[in-house]
Amino acid sequence: MNIKIKVNDKVQVLSGKDKGKTGKVLQILPGLNKAVVEGINTMYKHIKSRKKGEKGQRVQFNGPVIGSNLMLVCPKCNKPSRLGVKISEMANKKTKVRFCKKCKEVID
């Protein structure tokens, strides 16, 4: 499945423990159809101490979220909406552009 969300897009979570939260996309994992979103799906990794007397650590990081659980927040109308893809022709060049299905504005 092709993920239409890109890095630096603002997205809203549709389901799961972080349902309703919004955040910026930090990384896309296209092979797994997942995205890493800032402040969403927070996980902890416990690191054991290496030397005697040294303390262990608890590192916090954002885990990936399945792409179907994310919806883009349109920068123009500021509402979560589905994305459409259309081919626009500018200066004899055909390019694919994303657009908001609610307000019909081109995103990017």
N, CA, C and O atoms as a GROMACS GRO file, in nm:
protein
  432
    1MET      N    1   0.084  -0.119   0.000
    1MET     CA    2   0.000   0.000   0.000
    1MET      C    3   0.088   0.124   0.000
    1MET      O    4   0.189   0.130   0.071
    2ASN      N    5   0.051   0.221  -0.078
    2ASN     CA    6   0.129   0.343  -0.092
    2ASN      C    7   0.085   0.445   0.014
    2ASN      O    8  -0.034   0.475   0.027
    3ILE      N    9   0.182   0.498   0.088
    3ILE     CA   10   0.152   0.598   0.192
    3ILE      C   11   0.165   0.737   0.130
    3ILE      O   12   0.268   0.768   0.069
    4LYS      N   13   0.062   0.822   0.146
    4LYS     CA   14   0.060   0.954   0.084
    4LYS      C   15   0.114   1.063   0.175
    4LYS      O   16   0.127   1.178   0.133
    5ILE      N   17   0.147   1.028   0.298
    5ILE     CA   18   0.198   1.124   0.394
    5ILE      C   19   0.349   1.141   0.375
    5ILE      O   20   0.419   1.044   0.346
    6LYS      N   21   0.397   1.264   0.390
    6LYS     CA   22   0.540   1.293   0.375
    6LYS      C   23   0.597   1.348   0.505
    6LYS      O   24   0.523   1.382   0.598
    7VAL      N   25   0.730   1.357   0.511
    7VAL     CA   26   0.799   1.413   0.627
    7VAL      C   27   0.760   1.560   0.643
    7VAL      O   28   0.743   1.631   0.544
    8ASN      N   29   0.747   1.606   0.767
    8ASN     CA   30   0.707   1.742   0.806
    8ASN      C   31   0.558   1.772   0.787
    8ASN      O   32   0.517   1.886   0.807
    9ASP      N   33   0.477   1.673   0.750
    9ASP     CA   34   0.333   1.691   0.744
    9ASP      C   35   0.276   1.687   0.886
    9ASP      O   36   0.330   1.617   0.972
   10LYS      N   37   0.170   1.760   0.909
   10LYS     CA   38   0.101   1.755   1.038
   10LYS      C   39  -0.010   1.651   1.024
   10LYS      O   40  -0.093   1.660   0.933
   11VAL      N   41  -0.011   1.552   1.114
   11VAL     CA   42  -0.109   1.443   1.106
   11VAL      C   43  -0.184   1.427   1.237
   11VAL      O   44  -0.139   1.470   1.343
   12GLN      N   45  -0.302   1.363   1.228
   12GLN     CA   46  -0.382   1.332   1.345
   12GLN      C   47  -0.396   1.180   1.352
   12GLN      O   48  -0.411   1.113   1.250
   13VAL      N   49  -0.390   1.126   1.476
   13VAL     CA   50  -0.402   0.982   1.497
   13VAL      C   51  -0.550   0.946   1.505
   13VAL      O   52  -0.626   1.010   1.578
   14LEU      N   53  -0.592   0.842   1.429
   14LEU     CA   54  -0.732   0.803   1.423
   14LEU      C   55  -0.769   0.696   1.523
   14LEU      O   56  -0.884   0.690   1.567
   15SER      N   57  -0.674   0.609   1.562
   15SER     CA   58  -0.707   0.503   1.657
   15SER      C   59  -0.585   0.465   1.738
   15SER      O   60  -0.472   0.495   1.701
   16GLY      N   61  -0.610   0.398   1.850
   16GLY     CA   62  -0.502   0.354   1.937
   16GLY      C   63  -0.496   0.438   2.064
   16GLY      O   64  -0.587   0.516   2.092
   17LYS      N   65  -0.389   0.420   2.141
   17LYS     CA   66  -0.378   0.487   2.271
   17LYS      C   67  -0.362   0.639   2.258
   17LYS      O   68  -0.393   0.712   2.352
   18ASP      N   69  -0.315   0.687   2.142
   18ASP     CA   70  -0.295   0.831   2.121
   18ASP      C   71  -0.402   0.890   2.030
   18ASP      O   72  -0.377   0.990   1.961
   19LYS      N   73  -0.521   0.831   2.027
   19LYS     CA   74  -0.629   0.875   1.939
   19LYS      C   75  -0.663   1.023   1.962
   19LYS      O   76  -0.681   1.066   2.076
   20GLY      N   77  -0.671   1.100   1.851
   20GLY     CA   78  -0.706   1.241   1.859
   20GLY      C   79  -0.587   1.335   1.869
   20GLY      O   80  -0.603   1.456   1.848
   21LYS      N   81  -0.469   1.283   1.900
   21LYS     CA   82  -0.351   1.368   1.912
   21LYS      C   83  -0.296   1.402   1.774
   21LYS      O   84  -0.312   1.327   1.679
   22THR      N   85  -0.230   1.518   1.766
   22THR     CA   86  -0.168   1.560   1.641
   22THR      C   87  -0.018   1.576   1.662
   22THR      O   88   0.028   1.601   1.773
   23GLY      N   89   0.058   1.563   1.553
   23GLY     CA   90   0.202   1.579   1.560
   23GLY      C   91   0.263   1.587   1.422
   23GLY      O   92   0.196   1.562   1.322
   24LYS      N   93   0.391   1.621   1.418
   24LYS     CA   94   0.465   1.635   1.293
   24LYS      C   95   0.534   1.503   1.260
   24LYS      O   96   0.590   1.437   1.347
   25VAL      N   97   0.529   1.464   1.132
   25VAL     CA   98   0.592   1.340   1.088
   25VAL      C   99   0.743   1.361   1.083
   25VAL      O  100   0.792   1.453   1.017
   26LEU      N  101   0.817   1.273   1.153
   26LEU     CA  102   0.962   1.282   1.158
   26LEU      C  103   1.029   1.190   1.056
   26LEU      O  104   1.134   1.223   1.000
   27GLN      N  105   0.968   1.073   1.034
   27GLN     CA  106   1.030   0.972   0.947
   27GLN      C  107   0.921   0.886   0.885
   27GLN      O  108   0.819   0.859   0.948
   28ILE      N  109   0.943   0.842   0.761
   28ILE     CA  110   0.852   0.753   0.691
   28ILE      C  111   0.924   0.620   0.668
   28ILE      O  112   1.039   0.617   0.626
   29LEU      N  113   0.854   0.510   0.697
   29LEU     CA  114   0.906   0.376   0.671
   29LEU      C  115   0.816   0.312   0.564
   29LEU      O  116   0.722   0.241   0.598
   30PRO      N  117   0.845   0.338   0.434
   30PRO     CA  118   0.754   0.297   0.327
   30PRO      C  119   0.739   0.145   0.312
   30PRO      O  120   0.632   0.098   0.275
   31GLY      N  121   0.844   0.070   0.339
   31GLY     CA  122   0.836  -0.075   0.326
   31GLY      C  123   0.742  -0.137   0.426
   31GLY      O  124   0.680  -0.240   0.399
   32LEU      N  125   0.730  -0.075   0.543
   32LEU     CA  126   0.644  -0.125   0.650
   32LEU      C  127   0.510  -0.053   0.654
   32LEU      O  128   0.422  -0.089   0.733
   33ASN      N  129   0.492   0.050   0.569
   33ASN     CA  130   0.373   0.135   0.566
   33ASN      C  131   0.350   0.201   0.702
   33ASN      O  132   0.237   0.204   0.752
   34LYS      N  133   0.458   0.253   0.762
   34LYS     CA  134   0.451   0.316   0.894
   34LYS      C  135   0.518   0.452   0.891
   34LYS      O  136   0.596   0.483   0.801
   35ALA      N  137   0.487   0.534   0.991
   35ALA     CA  138   0.547   0.666   1.004
   35ALA      C  139   0.578   0.692   1.152
   35ALA      O  140   0.504   0.647   1.240
   36VAL      N  141   0.686   0.764   1.178
   36VAL     CA  142   0.723   0.804   1.313
   36VAL      C  143   0.676   0.948   1.330
   36VAL      O  144   0.714   1.037   1.254
   37VAL      N  145   0.590   0.969   1.432
   37VAL     CA  146   0.530   1.101   1.455
   37VAL      C  147   0.577   1.154   1.589
   37VAL      O  148   0.585   1.080   1.688
   38GLU      N  149   0.609   1.284   1.592
   38GLU     CA  150   0.660   1.350   1.712
   38GLU      C  151   0.555   1.348   1.824
   38GLU      O  152   0.444   1.397   1.807
   39GLY      N  153   0.593   1.291   1.940
   39GLY     CA  154   0.506   1.289   2.056
   39GLY      C  155   0.400   1.180   2.056
   39GLY      O  156   0.318   1.175   2.147
   40ILE      N  157   0.400   1.094   1.956
   40ILE     CA  158   0.300   0.988   1.944
   40ILE      C  159   0.368   0.852   1.961
   40ILE      O  160   0.480   0.833   1.916
   41ASN      N  161   0.299   0.759   2.027
   41ASN     CA  162   0.348   0.622   2.050
   41ASN      C  163   0.483   0.623   2.121
   41ASN      O  164   0.579   0.561   2.076
   42THR      N  165   0.488   0.693   2.234
   42THR     CA  166   0.611   0.706   2.312
   42THR      C  167   0.646   0.572   2.376
   42THR      O  168   0.562   0.509   2.441
   43MET      N  169   0.771   0.530   2.357
   43MET     CA  170   0.820   0.404   2.411
   43MET      C  171   0.946   0.430   2.493
   43MET      O  172   1.008   0.535   2.481
   44TYR      N  173   0.982   0.333   2.575
   44TYR     CA  174   1.103   0.344   2.656
   44TYR      C  175   1.192   0.224   2.630
   44TYR      O  176   1.144   0.112   2.613
   45LYS      N  177   1.322   0.249   2.625
   45LYS     CA  178   1.420   0.143   2.612
   45LYS      C  179   1.507   0.148   2.737
   45LYS      O  180   1.566   0.251   2.768
   46HIS      N  181   1.515   0.036   2.808
   46HIS     CA  182   1.593   0.029   2.931
   46HIS      C  183   1.733  -0.021   2.898
   46HIS      O  184   1.750  -0.128   2.839
   47ILE      N  185   1.834   0.058   2.936
   47ILE     CA  186   1.974   0.025   2.906
   47ILE      C  187   2.044  -0.011   3.037
   47ILE      O  188   2.043   0.065   3.133
   48LYS      N  189   2.103  -0.128   3.037
   48LYS     CA  190   2.173  -0.179   3.154
   48LYS      C  191   2.306  -0.106   3.170
   48LYS      O  192   2.366  -0.062   3.072
   49SER      N  193   2.352  -0.094   3.295
   49SER     CA  194   2.480  -0.028   3.319
   49SER      C  195   2.595  -0.116   3.269
   49SER      O  196   2.589  -0.238   3.282
   50ARG      N  197   2.698  -0.054   3.213
   50ARG     CA  198   2.812  -0.128   3.158
   50ARG      C  199   2.920  -0.151   3.264
   50ARG      O  200   2.975  -0.260   3.274
   51LYS      N  201   2.950  -0.048   3.341
   51LYS     CA  202   3.056  -0.056   3.442
   51LYS      C  203   2.996  -0.061   3.582
   51LYS      O  204   2.882  -0.021   3.603
   52LYS      N  205   3.072  -0.109   3.674
   52LYS     CA  206   3.028  -0.117   3.812
   52LYS      C  207   3.017   0.025   3.869
   52LYS      O  208   3.107   0.107   3.851
   53GLY      N  209   2.909   0.052   3.937
   53GLY     CA  210   2.889   0.185   3.995
   53GLY      C  211   2.815   0.281   3.901
   53GLY      O  212   2.764   0.383   3.946
   54GLU      N  213   2.809   0.249   3.773
   54GLU     CA  214   2.739   0.333   3.676
   54GLU      C  215   2.590   0.301   3.682
   54GLU      O  216   2.551   0.187   3.705
   55LYS      N  217   2.506   0.402   3.662
   55LYS     CA  218   2.362   0.382   3.667
   55LYS      C  219   2.309   0.340   3.530
   55LYS      O  220   2.364   0.377   3.426
   56GLY      N  221   2.202   0.262   3.532
   56GLY     CA  222   2.134   0.228   3.408
   56GLY      C  223   2.051   0.347   3.361
   56GLY      O  224   2.033   0.444   3.434
   57GLN      N  225   2.002   0.339   3.238
   57GLN     CA  226   1.926   0.451   3.181
   57GLN      C  227   1.793   0.402   3.126
   57GLN      O  228   1.774   0.284   3.097
   58ARG      N  229   1.702   0.496   3.114
   58ARG     CA  230   1.573   0.471   3.052
   58ARG      C  231   1.557   0.575   2.941
   58ARG      O  232   1.530   0.692   2.969
   59VAL      N  233   1.574   0.533   2.816
   59VAL     CA  234   1.572   0.624   2.701
   59VAL      C  235   1.431   0.626   2.641
   59VAL      O  236   1.372   0.521   2.616
   60GLN      N  237   1.378   0.746   2.620
   60GLN     CA  238   1.245   0.764   2.563
   60GLN      C  239   1.257   0.792   2.414
   60GLN      O  240   1.342   0.870   2.371
   61PHE      N  241   1.170   0.726   2.332
   61PHE     CA  242   1.170   0.750   2.187
   61PHE      C  243   1.029   0.730   2.132
   61PHE      O  244   0.943   0.672   2.198
   62ASN      N  245   1.007   0.779   2.010
   62ASN     CA  246   0.877   0.766   1.945
   62ASN      C  247   0.878   0.644   1.854
   62ASN      O  248   0.964   0.632   1.766
   63GLY      N  249   0.784   0.554   1.874
   63GLY     CA  250   0.774   0.434   1.792
   63GLY      C  251   0.694   0.462   1.666
   63GLY      O  252   0.622   0.562   1.659
   64PRO      N  253   0.705   0.376   1.566
   64PRO     CA  254   0.629   0.395   1.442
   64PRO      C  255   0.480   0.366   1.459
   64PRO      O  256   0.441   0.285   1.542
   65VAL      N  257   0.398   0.433   1.378
   65VAL     CA  258   0.253   0.416   1.377
   65VAL      C  259   0.214   0.371   1.237
   65VAL      O  260   0.271   0.418   1.138
   66ILE      N  261   0.118   0.280   1.227
   66ILE     CA  262   0.071   0.232   1.097
   66ILE      C  263   0.008   0.348   1.020
   66ILE      O  264  -0.068   0.427   1.076
   67GLY      N  265   0.039   0.357   0.892
   67GLY     CA  266  -0.006   0.468   0.807
   67GLY      C  267  -0.156   0.482   0.795
   67GLY      O  268  -0.206   0.593   0.777
   68SER      N  269  -0.230   0.371   0.805
   68SER     CA  270  -0.376   0.378   0.794
   68SER      C  271  -0.440   0.440   0.918
   68SER      O  272  -0.557   0.477   0.914
   69ASN      N  273  -0.365   0.451   1.028
   69ASN     CA  274  -0.417   0.514   1.150
   69ASN      C  275  -0.386   0.663   1.155
   69ASN      O  276  -0.412   0.727   1.257
   70LEU      N  277  -0.331   0.719   1.048
   70LEU     CA  278  -0.296   0.861   1.043
   70LEU      C  279  -0.377   0.932   0.936
   70LEU      O  280  -0.404   0.877   0.829
   71MET      N  281  -0.416   1.056   0.966
   71MET     CA  282  -0.485   1.138   0.867
   71MET      C  283  -0.419   1.275   0.864
   71MET      O  284  -0.394   1.335   0.968
   72LEU      N  285  -0.392   1.324   0.745
   72LEU     CA  286  -0.326   1.453   0.728
   72LEU      C  287  -0.417   1.567   0.773
   72LEU      O  288  -0.536   1.568   0.743
   73VAL      N  289  -0.359   1.663   0.844
   73VAL     CA  290  -0.431   1.786   0.881
   73VAL      C  291  -0.396   1.889   0.774
   73VAL      O  292  -0.280   1.927   0.759
   74CYS      N  293  -0.496   1.933   0.700
   74CYS     CA  294  -0.476   2.027   0.589
   74CYS      C  295  -0.422   2.160   0.642
   74CYS      O  296  -0.480   2.218   0.734
   75PRO      N  297  -0.311   2.210   0.585
   75PRO     CA  298  -0.257   2.339   0.631
   75PRO      C  299  -0.345   2.459   0.596
   75PRO      O  300  -0.334   2.564   0.659
   76LYS      N  301  -0.433   2.445   0.496
   76LYS     CA  302  -0.518   2.557   0.454
   76LYS      C  303  -0.643   2.568   0.543
   76LYS      O  304  -0.670   2.673   0.600
   77CYS      N  305  -0.720   2.456   0.553
   77CYS     CA  306  -0.845   2.460   0.630
   77CYS      C  307  -0.827   2.413   0.774
   77CYS      O  308  -0.921   2.422   0.854
   78ASN      N  309  -0.709   2.362   0.809
   78ASN     CA  310  -0.671   2.321   0.945
   78ASN      C  311  -0.764   2.212   1.000
   78ASN      O  312  -0.791   2.208   1.120
   79LYS      N  313  -0.812   2.123   0.912
   79LYS     CA  314  -0.897   2.012   0.952
   79LYS      C  315  -0.837   1.882   0.900
   79LYS      O  316  -0.774   1.882   0.794
   80PRO      N  317  -0.855   1.771   0.973
   80PRO     CA  318  -0.808   1.643   0.920
   80PRO      C  319  -0.892   1.604   0.799
   80PRO      O  320  -1.015   1.606   0.804
   81SER      N  321  -0.826   1.568   0.690
   81SER     CA  322  -0.899   1.534   0.569
   81SER      C  323  -0.824   1.429   0.488
   81SER      O  324  -0.704   1.408   0.506
   82ARG      N  325  -0.897   1.364   0.400
   82ARG     CA  326  -0.836   1.265   0.313
   82ARG      C  327  -0.756   1.337   0.204
   82ARG      O  328  -0.779   1.454   0.174
   83LEU      N  329  -0.663   1.264   0.146
   83LEU     CA  330  -0.579   1.320   0.040
   83LEU      C  331  -0.618   1.262  -0.094
   83LEU      O  332  -0.652   1.145  -0.106
   84GLY      N  333  -0.612   1.347  -0.195
   84GLY     CA  334  -0.629   1.304  -0.332
   84GLY      C  335  -0.502   1.335  -0.408
   84GLY      O  336  -0.426   1.424  -0.370
   85VAL      N  337  -0.479   1.262  -0.516
   85VAL     CA  338  -0.362   1.286  -0.600
   85VAL      C  339  -0.411   1.314  -0.741
   85VAL      O  340  -0.489   1.236  -0.797
   86LYS      N  341  -0.366   1.425  -0.798
   86LYS     CA  342  -0.402   1.455  -0.936
   86LYS      C  343  -0.278   1.497  -1.012
   86LYS      O  344  -0.178   1.536  -0.952
   87ILE      N  345  -0.284   1.487  -1.142
   87ILE     CA  346  -0.171   1.525  -1.227
   87ILE      C  347  -0.194   1.667  -1.275
   87ILE      O  348  -0.294   1.697  -1.340
   88SER      N  349  -0.099   1.754  -1.243
   88SER     CA  350  -0.109   1.893  -1.289
   88SER      C  351  -0.003   1.916  -1.396
   88SER      O  352   0.106   1.858  -1.393
   89GLU      N  353  -0.036   2.002  -1.489
   89GLU     CA  354   0.054   2.029  -1.601
   89GLU      C  355   0.100   2.174  -1.592
   89GLU      O  356   0.020   2.267  -1.610
   90MET      N  357   0.229   2.193  -1.562
   90MET     CA  358   0.286   2.327  -1.555
   90MET      C  359   0.410   2.333  -1.644
   90MET      O  360   0.500   2.251  -1.629
   91ALA      N  361   0.414   2.427  -1.734
   91ALA     CA  362   0.528   2.447  -1.825
   91ALA      C  363   0.563   2.317  -1.898
   91ALA      O  364   0.679   2.276  -1.904
   92ASN      N  365   0.460   2.253  -1.954
   92ASN     CA  366   0.475   2.128  -2.030
   92ASN      C  367   0.536   2.014  -1.948
   92ASN      O  368   0.594   1.922  -2.005
   93LYS      N  369   0.522   2.022  -1.815
   93LYS     CA  370   0.571   1.916  -1.727
   93LYS      C  371   0.453   1.860  -1.649
   93LYS      O  372   0.379   1.935  -1.585
   94LYS      N  373   0.438   1.729  -1.654
   94LYS     CA  374   0.331   1.666  -1.577
   94LYS      C  375   0.388   1.621  -1.443
   94LYS      O  376   0.485   1.547  -1.438
   95THR      N  377   0.324   1.668  -1.335
   95THR     CA  378   0.368   1.630  -1.201
   95THR      C  379   0.246   1.590  -1.117
   95THR      O  380   0.137   1.642  -1.136
   96LYS      N  381   0.268   1.495  -1.025
   96LYS     CA  382   0.163   1.454  -0.933
   96LYS      C  383   0.162   1.550  -0.815
   96LYS      O  384   0.266   1.581  -0.758
   97VAL      N  385   0.044   1.598  -0.780
   97VAL     CA  386   0.030   1.685  -0.663
   97VAL      C  387  -0.078   1.630  -0.572
   97VAL      O  388  -0.174   1.568  -0.617
   98ARG      N  389  -0.061   1.654  -0.441
   98ARG     CA  390  -0.160   1.611  -0.343
   98ARG      C  391  -0.257   1.726  -0.318
   98ARG      O  392  -0.218   1.842  -0.320
   99PHE      N  393  -0.383   1.692  -0.295
   99PHE     CA  394  -0.480   1.796  -0.264
   99PHE      C  395  -0.576   1.749  -0.155
   99PHE      O  396  -0.600   1.630  -0.138
  100CYS      N  397  -0.629   1.845  -0.081
  100CYS     CA  398  -0.723   1.820   0.027
  100CYS      C  399  -0.860   1.791  -0.033
  100CYS      O  400  -0.907   1.864  -0.120
  101LYS      N  401  -0.925   1.685   0.012
  101LYS     CA  402  -1.056   1.648  -0.042
  101LYS      C  403  -1.167   1.739   0.010
  101LYS      O  404  -1.275   1.745  -0.049
  102LYS      N  405  -1.142   1.811   0.123
  102LYS     CA  406  -1.244   1.899   0.178
  102LYS      C  407  -1.246   2.035   0.110
  102LYS      O  408  -1.350   2.080   0.062
  103CYS      N  409  -1.128   2.101   0.107
  103CYS     CA  410  -1.124   2.238   0.053
  103CYS      C  411  -1.068   2.244  -0.090
  103CYS      O  412  -1.062   2.352  -0.149
  104LYS      N  413  -1.027   2.130  -0.146
  104LYS     CA  414  -0.976   2.118  -0.285
  104LYS      C  415  -0.848   2.198  -0.310
  104LYS      O  416  -0.814   2.222  -0.425
  105GLU      N  417  -0.776   2.239  -0.202
  105GLU     CA  418  -0.652   2.315  -0.217
  105GLU      C  419  -0.534   2.219  -0.235
  105GLU      O  420  -0.530   2.111  -0.176
  106VAL      N  421  -0.438   2.261  -0.316
  106VAL     CA  422  -0.318   2.181  -0.340
  106VAL      C  423  -0.225   2.193  -0.219
  106VAL      O  424  -0.202   2.303  -0.168
  107ILE      N  425  -0.173   2.080  -0.174
  107ILE     CA  426  -0.081   2.077  -0.060
  107ILE      C  427   0.060   2.063  -0.114
  107ILE      O  428   0.084   1.984  -0.205
  108ASP      N  429   0.153   2.138  -0.059
  108ASP     CA  430   0.297   2.142  -0.092
  108ASP      C  431   0.334   2.275  -0.150
  108ASP      O  432   0.450   2.298  -0.184
   0.00000   0.00000   0.00000
